[in-house]
Amino acid sequence: MSSRRLSSERQPRSSLYLDDDDNNSQTSQTSDTSSVDLESTTTAALDPLLTAIDELEGRIVNCLDDFKLHPGVKSDPSSDSIHAELRETLRPVLEIAAHVGPVTARSKWKNHRPSLDAAIEEVYKRLNSDLILPVLLESAQSDLIPAKRAAALTFFHNLYAEYKTSGSYLDYAEAGPGSSTAMNATFSGALYGTMDKNVMPLTRAILKQRTLL
């Protein structure tokens, strides 16, 4: 009888120890979370370009997930067709790939990258080369839904067209053949910066290789 009482009296004490362990665990988790938050804040302060790329990458992944999970039939009554609906699903990806990416590199590279070209290459590689292009190429080749294969293929056509618009990767301005400055025409695309037409720096060489693929 007394032994039963003793065991029952000991039970709250053991549970107290468990509570202490739980509190220590929660304190440790809170400390870890605080460390991660502090590290993220520090990274954002030290490298705003990297932070911006991470944020854009998250937006791209969300849009690509929506595209990959789309059933391939029109679900929005306001859309003219399934093709228009899929095009709208990929529109944010197109805008980031052709416009937001280069603008982000231009606005956040100073004091954090050795040159604008280095920042542009980093943005292009992280967002376009390593994420957008492989995912949509795979969809264009092997998606089981014809409308989604067509949408992925159309994306590449639209992307090339957007690359040639103002401020994007293939944007350039060249003086006419009758102009006295024709030999010194400047290119203003994101991968070009401003440079002599006859100079072939690394980024233009890489871009030329890309357009030949």
FENQUIVEN-V109760 format. One record per run of one state. SS is the DSSP state (~ for helix, > for strand, _ for the rest). FROM is the first residue (numbers start at 1). LEN is the number of residues. Records with the same first field share a line. If there is no record, write none. Layout:
BEGIN
SS: FROM-LEN + FROM-LEN
END
This chain:
BEGIN
_: 1-1 + 47-1 + 70-12 + 109-7 + 143-3 + 164-18 + 185-1 + 187-9 + 197-5 + 213-1
~: 2-45 + 48-22 + 82-27 + 116-27 + 146-18 + 182-3 + 202-11
>: 186-1 + 196-1
END
